[in-house]
Amino acid sequence: MANRTGTVNDHRERLNRVLVYIQDNIDQPLSLAPLAAVANFSPFHFHRIFSAYIGESLHEHIRRVRLEKAAQKLALSAGPITEIALAAGYETPAAFTKAFKQLFEKNPTEFTKLKQRDPSATPRVPAGRRVSTVKPEIRTLSPQKVLFVRKTGPYATAAAEAWSVLMPYAYSRRMISKDTKAIGISHDSPDITPEEKIRYDACITVKGAVKPEGEIGVQTIAGGRYAVFLHKGPYKNFNKTYDHIMAEWYPESGEKFRDLPCFEVYLNRDPRRTKPENLRTEIHVPIE
């Protein structure tokens, strides 16, 4: 049993390396042999191990993540369709349109019209609160090394599962100090990615040399400029704050998003013992 557990943990650690590599290089050519080398598996065995652990083939995973990223750009009108198609790895808009329609049942133009919001339209919150609720602080951050655990599924479920693995691991190794930051990375939009495929990373900042172990991976959150919004209240209301950011602040800000996921910094030392209305969270939006 001990040997089997060790093998499972070893495979998880290697697959974590591959998932982070894909995430960081999704706009670059990605093929079986180099990715197998990242995981230190033979290509033949890597293909089968990846499918068994992740629930989809390597090709399907890369294709879906690229198309979902393209869909997020379309929803924000972040460039011409031809440029988005090329960034997603398609040589022609026609090939991109065909693949996009297979996944989303709409072509890119139809999807864009459906998903884009008109900033002048009636907001989801009272008009008198539109401006005051979405003023961010602009910060320039250094890259942050983090330990993380990734879970997939609806955000509320995936987050609870990820933290329940990460925190006991960190506390048992005395890796938590007063300077440690608890960070959540939400890689996918629930409006675009199927619930069962949504990726959430529970992270804590670390200093010095750390090694991945089983489900516990290591990655670096990119530095640079971020618009930082303070969310007050329950985590279940995050969507309302994100709606304010995307529909109200962003169109009027003059800023451009960087091609990176947003992340949340949880400011309360013990959220489980904090009343929901007293929770405080910083939402970091990467900007150029």
N, C-alpha and C positions, 0 to 999 in steps of 0.2 A: 504493500500500500504506500509506503514511504517513497519508493522509487517511482510509482505511478504519479503521486502528487508532485514530486520533483519534476517529472517530465511535463506535466500539465502546466506548471508554473513557468518552466523554461519556454514552452511554446507560446504562452501568453506574452511573456516578455519580448520574445522575438517578433510576434505579430504586432505588439504595440509599436515597436520600432518602425515596422512597415507602415502602419496606419499614420503615424506622425510624419513619416517621409512622404507618403502620398499627399497628405494634407498640406505640407509645406511646398510641394512641387507639382500641384495639381495642374498648373498651366504649362508644365514641361512634358516632353515625351516620356511615357511610362510603359515599360514592357516587362514581361515575365522574368527574364533572366536577371536583369539588374536588381529587381525587387526581391527575387529569391536570394540574391547575394546579400542584400541588406539584412535579411532574416537568417542568413547562413544555413539555408536549406538548398537541396538540389531543386531545380525547376520542377521536375516531375512530382516530387513529394510536396513541395511548397504549394502548388496549385490546389492539391486535394486538402491539405491542412488548412489553407486559407478559407476554402469553401465550407469546411466542416465547422470552423470556429465562428466565422463572420456571417454565415447564412446566405451568402451569394458568392458567385465566382469573382475572381480578381477583375476580370474584364467588366462584369456587370457592375461591380462596386465603383470602379474608376469612371465608367460611363455615366452612372447615375449621379455621382457626386459632381462631375463636371456639368452635367445638364442642370442639376439643381442650382449650382452656382450661377450658371448662365441665366436661369429663371429669376434669381434674386437680382441680378443686374438689370434684366428687362423690367422687373417690377419697379425699379428705381430710375428707369430711363438712363442707365449708366453707359451710354454709347450706342453707336449704330449696330444693327443686327449682324452685319458682316464682320465687324471687329469682335463682337461677342462670340460668333461662330468660330472664328480663327482661334480665339483664346481657349475655347472649349475643345480644340483639337480637330476641328472639321475643316477640310480643305475648301469646301464650297458652302454657301448659304443653303443650297438645295439639300445637301446631305444633312446639315444641321437641322433644317426644318423638318425633314423626315424623321430623324431620331427624336427630336423634341416632341413632335406630335404623337409618336408612339408612346412616350412616357406620360405626357400631360393631356393627351386627347384634344389638344388645341395647337394651332401653329403659333410661332412666336408673336406675330402681329396680333392675333386674337388674344393671346395670353397677356400681352402688354396692355391692351385696352381694358381688359378685365381687372388686372391687378393694380395698375397705377391709380393713385388717388389724386383728385383735384384739390390742391391746397385751399382753393376758394370755396370749396363745398362745405356744407354744414359739418362742423367737427363733432366728434363723439362726446365732447365735454362742453359745458356752457361757454359761450363765446367770450364772456368776461374773464375767463381763466386761461385763455389760450396762450398769452405771452408769458405770464408770470410763472407758469408751471414748467417751462422748458428752457430756462436759461442755464447754460452749462458753464463750467470752468474749463478753460483750455489749458492743458498740461502737456509738457514734453517729458516722456518717461524713458528710463533706461530699460534695456531688455531684462526680463525677470525669469530666472530659472525656477521651475516648479516641479514638484512631484505631483502626479495625477493618476486618477482612476477614471476610465471612460466606461460609461454605460449607455445603452441605447433604449429608446422607448419614449413615451410621453414625458415631458420635462420633469413634472412633479415626481413621477415614479423613478425615472433614471437618476435624478439628483439625489433622492433619498438613498437609493441603492449604492451610488458611488461614494457618498460621504460615509455610509456605514462601513465601507471597506477601508477608505483612506484614513479616517481619524483614529480608529483603534491601532492601525499600523504605526502612525506617526507618534501617538502618545506612548506606545509601548517602547519606542526607541528614543524617547525624549527629544523629539524634533520640533516640538511646539514651544515657542517663546513669546514674549510680549510683542516682538517685532514681526511675528509670523502673520502673513496675510492669507485669508481664506478667499479663494477666487473660483468662480464658476464660469466656464466657457460654453456658450450656447452656439454650436456650429451651424445649426439649421433653422430654417423658418418653418413653423408648424403649418403655415399657409401653403407651403410648397412640398416639403418632405413628408412622406407617410409617417404616422406616429411611431410605428415600430422601427423605423430607420433613423429617427432623430438622435443625434450624438450630443452627449453632455459630458464635460470633463470637470470633476471635482479636483481642485488644485490647492496646494499650499506652497508658499515661497520657501526656498531653501538657499543656503549659502555653502560654498565649498563643494567638494567632490561628493557626489551621491551616485548610487548605482541603482538601475531598475531591478525589480524583483517581482516576478509573476505579473499580477495585474497592476502593480505599482510601476508606472512609467515615469520618464523624465522628458520634459520638453521645455522650450524657451518661448515665453510670450514676447512678441516683438515690441521693441521700443518705438519712440517717435511721438507724434502729436496725437492727442486724444481729446475729444469733447467729453467731459465728465459731468453726468447728471446725477443728482441726489434723488433716489427713490425713497419715499417715506411710506411705511406701512407694510402689509403682508406681501410675501413673495408671489402669491397667486395673482396679484394685481400688476405684475411686471408688464403684461401685454398693454395695459393702458398707458404706461410711461413710454414704452416703445412706440406705440401709436402716436403719441404726442411728438416724439422725436422725429419720426419718419414723415408724418403728415403735416406738421406745423413748423418745427424748428428747421429741419433740413432744407426744405424748398426756399426758405427765406434767409438762410445763413450765409450763402455764398461759398460754403465749404464743399469739398469733394471727399467722398469716402475712400479710404484705402481698402485694398482687396484682402481684408483680414476680418476674422470674426469679432463681434463685440464680446466683452467679458464683464462680469459683475464682481465687485469686491464687497464682501459681507462685513460690515463694520461692527456688529454686535459680537462680543466675546463668546456668548453662549446663546445662540438664537433659540434653542429649545426652552430656555427659561425666560425668554423675553416675550412680553405681550405682543401679538401681531402688529398692533398699531404703533408700537415703539421700535419696530425693526427699521434699520437704516442701511441702505445699499447704494453704492456708487456704480452706475452703469457707464462703462468706458466705450466710447464709439471711436474707432480709428479714423483719422482724417489726414489729408495730405498737408 
